[in-house]
Amino acid sequence: MRKIGCVLLFSLFLLLVLPHMGHAAAPQTKIILDGQELVMPSDVEVVNINKNVMIPIRVVAENLKFKVSWNQKTQNVSIEQNSKVLSLNVGKTEASVQNEKVKLNAAPQLIKNTVVVPLRFVSEEMGLSVSWNNKEKIVGLTSSVTPPVEPSSDGPGLETRWSKVDDISFTNEQLVVSMDTEVTPQITRLTNPNRIVVDLPNTTFGDNISSALQQGTMGKVDVSGIDHVKEVRYALFKKDPDQVRVVIELDNLSDVQVNTQYVSGKLIVDLALTGIVGIPTNPSNSGKRIVVIDPGHGGKDPGTIGISNTQEKNFTLPLGLKVQALLLQEPDIEVVMTRETDVYPTRPERVQLANTLNADVFVSIHGNSVKASPQSSGTETFYYKRSNSKELADIVHRHLIEALGFKDRGVKNGNLEVIRDTTMPAVLLEIGFLSNLAEEQAMLSESVQDKAAQAIVNGIKEFLNQPQ
């Protein structure tokens, strides 16, 4: 009995201790591409099957930039680069390269609902050289052609100045990246899973984001309650030169239209994700001029956040209602609001409302904010290309500057959906900066809102009274 008891105790010791010992002894495999370690999502694992390093197809697509397609029914993975196509099947050691059969050392596997494929086979077939450091468990990948480093704009002999990302948010179907200088993003669409990849060259993180991220980790944006968006994650994807990558994972890509715009220190990546569900409209056919007033944001979309945590939607609605009250006193104007309460009509719905009414004027009211630059201030007005929109913008902007006395930031052409897709003269007003303490206090006061509302109405009336 004593012998049996000892055997049982020893077996229990093996069960409790050895798994943990084994796990601790296995170093995490790293992948180095052209000298830079690939930063992978926390839910992605590199596995070793029969001495073959296997990586998820998500890593193949996102980091190696190959086009990947996954057929759930046939369990087939198709990997493409230019005109070259690899075809692999889960559980099968035979693959196809340009329709020619080849033998694999390890078959693709489905692990935790993720397909993993042999890294060496995929990389070498796609023109990458592969090395393996067994001691440190490091896979080295080298491109046949290393992309050239963009020259510094600071002149010869001077260091490149990286753009800095100070904040990343996702609201109102827009990725908003606050930056200290403008960069041109590189946008890539990838599938399995469906996602938009936004790469920002020569860009690093500012102190407020860097301090929150540990070396080599990935941050996430809160997208709870946002339809069609599964995850928004970001990381410093490469160093020397630095490159920030933001990945927006979506339900589907088929109807997504991507537009980018740099406005007041913010890169805006605009995604049209929501289908139009329609807003009830009852035009009176009275012969009056129809003016649509659009208090920006609302409901689940707070808009930008001010220096005192003021939500933009709580500034735009009261101001919009003041404009409505003044326009209701005009006998020749019929005013229609995109919202009169704390609700969120989508941007396509706002556009559809104005276009369905065949409105004469569309005015969208907003407040600005760049928290990384609390000294920024002033009023700016946006229009999109149409000459009649430019005329409306010039007139309303002049009235606002005269009434409020804020810094004049000018009238600008802007590729923004509500003024781009409307068919009538349309403007978007950035009344002032909620991130500027003095300007925020002024914008939230009754007296300044009264002045702004009267200025907007005076501008609309002047425009409508112009010879047509």
N, C-alpha and C positions, 0 to 999 in steps of 0.2 A: 504493500500500500504506500509506503514511504517513497519507493522508487517511482510509482505511478504519479504521486503528488509532485515529485521533483520534475518529472517530464512535463506535466501540465503547466507548472509554473514557468518552466523554461520556454514552452511553446507560447504562453501568454506574453512573456518578455519579448520574444521574436516579433509577435504581432504588433505590440505596442511601440517598440523601439526601432526595429530595423526599417520600417517604411519611412520614418522620419529621417533616419541616418542616410538612407538611400537618396531621399529627396534633397537633403542638404549637400550631398556630395556631387550632385549634377549641376554644373554651372550653366547659366542661361546662354544659349547660342546667340551670337550677335552677327549681324550682316553689315558689312562695310562696302558701300558703293562709291567707287572713285574717291576713296579716302574719307568718306563721310558715313557715320553710323546711321542706319535707317531707324527713325523713330516710329515704333509701331503701336497701334492702339492696345490698351490694357487687356482687351478680351481676345487678342491674337497671340497664338503661340507657334514658335518654330519647334518642330518635332524631329526626332531621329528614328527612322525605321530601317532596321537592318543596315546600319552605318550609312544611310542615305538621308541627307538633310531635306526635310519636306517643309514647304512654306504655303500658307493659305493663298488662294488665288486673289484674295483682296489685296495682299501685299504685292503680288505680281503686277496687278493693274495700277495701284496707287503709286508705288515707288519705282517700279521699273518702266511704267508708262506704256505697257502693252495693252491692247484691247482684249478684254476677256468676256466670253459669253458662256453661260451655264444653262444647260438643258436639264431641268429637274426630272423630266420623264425618262429620258434616255441615259441620265447620269453622265452626260458628256461635257467636257470642258474644251472650248475652242479658244486658242490664244493667237492673236494676230499682231504682226508688226509690218507696216507697209504692205507688201504683197505676200509675205510669208505667213503660213498658217500651220499651227500645231493642233492636233486633235487627240485628246486623251479621254479615257473612260475610267470611272471609279472601279477599282478592283481588278483592272486588266493591265497586264504588263506589256501589252502591244499598243503602240501609239502610231500616229500617222503624221508625217512631215511632208507637206506638199503632195499629199495623197500616196506617199510611199511608206510602207510598213517598216517600223523600227522596234527593237526590243528595249524595254526599260528594265533597270536594275530594281526598281521599286514601283509598284502600282499606286496611282492616286488613291487616297482614302477619304472617307467622309467622317470627320471627327468633330463632335459637338456641333453638328449642323454646318460645319465649315469644310470645304474641300481643300485638301492639301496636295501639292504636286511636287515632284522631285526638282529641287532648285538647280542642280548642276545640269540636268538635261534641258530644262527650259532656258536657262541662261546661255548655255553654250550654243544651242540651236538658234538663239536670237542674237548671236554675235558678241556676247560678253565672255571674257576670260574669267575662270573661277579658280580660287585657291582655298585651302582649308588648313587652319591652324588647330590641330587636334588638342594641343595642351590647353589653349585658352578658349577653344570652341568658337572660333571666329571664321565666318565665311567671307572671303574677299571677292568682290566683283569689280571688274574693270571694263569700262566701255571701250569699244574699238576706237571711237573718236570722242575725246573729251570736249565738252562744250566750251567755247571761249568765254573768258571772264569779260563782262562788259567793262569798257574803259571808264576810269573815274572822270566825273564831270568837273573835278576840282583842278584839273591840269596836271602835267607831268611832274612826277616826284612827290606828289601829295597823296595822302591817304584818301581812299574812297569814304565818303560820308554816308553811313547807312541811314535809311529812313527808319523811324521808330514808331512802332505800333503801341498806342497808349490804352486802347480799349477796344473790345470786340463785343458786339451785341447783335441780336436778331429779333426784329420786330416788324410787323406790318409787311411780311413777305420780303424783307430787305435785310441783307447782311450789311451792317454798318461798322466800318473799321476806322477808328480815330487815329490819324497819323500826322506827323509833323511836316512831312513833305509829300507831294504827289508822286505816285508810281503808277506804271501801267501794269495791271494784273494780267496773269496768264490763266485763262479759264479752260478747264478740261472737263468733258462729260464722260463718266465711267458708269458701267453697269455691274450688277452682281457684287454688292448691292448698288442701287441707283444713287448716284451722288454727283455733285458739282465740286470740283477741286479748284480752289483759288490760290495760285502761287504768287507771292509778292517778292520780286527779285530785289537784291541789295537792301533787304529789310530785316530788322531785328526787333526784339521786344523792348519797350521802355521799362523803367524800373518797377512800376506798379504791377506789371504782368510778370516780369522776370522773377521778382521776389516771391510770387505765388506759385511759380513753376519750379520744381526740382529739375536738376540737369537731366535732359533726355526724356522728360515726361510730357504728357499731352494734356492740355486744358480743354474744358467743355463749357459751352454756353447753355444756359437754362432755356430750353425750348418747350417746356411742359405747357400743354394747352394749345400749342400751335398746330393747326391742321397740316397734314401732308409732310411735316418735317420730323424725321426720327431723331436726328442728332446733328449738332454742329460742334466740331472739335478743331483744335488748332495746336500747332507745335512749331518749334524752330526746326525746319526740315533739313537745312544744310548750313554749314559754316564755311567761311572763307571761299567764296562770298556767302554772306548770310542770306537765308531765304526763309520767310515765314510761309507756312501752308495752312489754309483753312479748308476743311472738308464739310460740305453740307449734304447730309444723307437724307434722301427723300423717299416717298412712297413710289413715285414713278417719275420718268423724265420726259415722257412723250409730249406733254403740253407745256413744258417749261420754256420760257423765253427769258434770256439773260441780257440785261443792260447794265452798264457800269457808268458811274458819274462821280467826279471828285468835287465836293461842295463844302466849302468852309471848313477845311481840315478833316473831312470825312470822306472815305471811299465808300460809295453806296453800290452794292451789287444787288440789283433789283430783279426779283424772280416773280413771274406771273404764275402763281400756283393755283389760285382759286377760281373755279368756274363761276360764271355770272348766274346768280339765282333770281335776279330781278328785284326792283324796288317799285312798289305801287306808285303810279303817278296819275295826277288828275289835272292836266292843263285845262285852263278855263276857256281857251279860245276867245279871250276877251279883246284881243288885239293889242294888249299891253306888251311891253318889252319884258322878256323873261330873264331874270337874273338868278343864277344858282350860287348860293353861298355854301362853302364846304369847310366846316370846322375840322381841321385835320385830326386823324387818329380817333381814339374813343374806345370804350368797352375794354376788350382784352388787350388792346394795343395802347399803352400809355404814351407812346411817342418818346421823345428824348427826355432826359432827366436834368433838372436844373441844379444850381449850386446848393440849394436848400432842399433837395430831393423833391422839388415841384415836378409834377407830371405835366408834360406838354398838353395832353388832352384837357387838363383842367384849366388851361389858359385859353385854348382855342375855342372851346364851347361858349364860355361867357362872352367873349369878344364877338363871336359869330352871332349870338342871340341879340347883342346890341346893334349889330349891323342890320339884322332882320327887322328889329323894331323900328329903325329909322327908315328902311325901305318900304315898310308897310304904310308909311305916311305919304308915299309918293303915288299920286293917282295914276301915273302912266307906267308904273313898274309892278310886275308880279314877281314876288320873291319866293324861291323854293329852296329849302334847306336839305342838304344831304343827311344831316342828323340834327335833332333838337334835344336829344338826351344822351346819356353815356352809353352809346351803342357803337358797334364797329361795322359800318358798311365797308366792304372791300374796295380797293381802288377801282377794279373793273366795274363794280356796281355804281360808284360815284360817276364814273365816265358814262356808263350806260344811261343813268338818270338824265344827265345834261344833254346827251345826244338824242335821247328819245323825245325830250321836250323841245328839241331844236332851239335851245336857249340862245339868247343874244350875248350873254356874258357868263363866264365861270370864274369864280374867285375862291382859291383855296388858302386858308389861313393857318399859319404855322408859327412856332417859336424855335429859335436856334439854340444849339448848345455844343460847346467843345470843352469838356471838363478839364482836359489837359492844358487848356489855354484860357484861364478865367479872365484874362485881360481883354479877350476878343469882345467886340461890341458892334452894334450898328444894325441898320435895316438894309435888306437886299431883296430884290424882286426878280422872279424868274418867269420867262416865257419860253415857248418852243417854236422857233423858226418863222411862224406865220407873221406877216407884217402887221395884221390887225391886232395880234396878241402883243407884239412889240409896242404898238401905239398905246394899247390899254395899260401895259406895264409902265411905260414912261409917265403916263398921266397919274395913275394911282400912286406910284412911287414918289413922284414930286409932292403930292398932297401929304403923304405920310411923313416925309422928311420935314416939310414945313410945320406940320402939326406937332410932331414928337421931338424934333431936335436931336434925334439920335445920329450917330455917325452915318454918313452916306456911303454904303458899300456898293451902290450901283445897281443897274439893271443888267441881267445876264441871261444868256441863252442856256437853258437847262433841259437835259433829256430825262424828264420826270413824267411818269405815266399819266397823271391826271391832267397835265397840260399838253402832253404829247398826243394822247389818244382822243381828247375832246376835239370837236370839229368847229367850235366857235372861238372867238377871242377869249383866251384863258390865261390866267396868271396865278402864280404861287407866291404868297407873301411870307417872308421871314421877318416878322415884325422887329425882333430884337433877340438878344442872347440871354436865355435863362441861366446860363452858366456864369454870367457876369452878375455879381451880387447887386450892384446898384441898378443895373438894367432890369434884373429879375423883379426887384422890389417895385420899380416903376411900372413894369408890364402887368403886375398883379393888382395894381391900384385902380380903383374905380375911375379916377380922374383921367389917367392915361388911357385906359381902355375906352372911355367916352371920346377922347380926342382921336384915337386910332379908328374907332368905328365911324365917326363923322368924316374923317379923312378918306376912308375907303368909299363911303357913300358919295362924297363929293367927287371923287375920281371916277366912279362908275357913271354918275350923272353927266359929268363933263364929256366922257367918252361917248355916251349914248346920244348926246346932243350935237356931236360932230356931224358934219355933212357926210352922208353915207354914199 
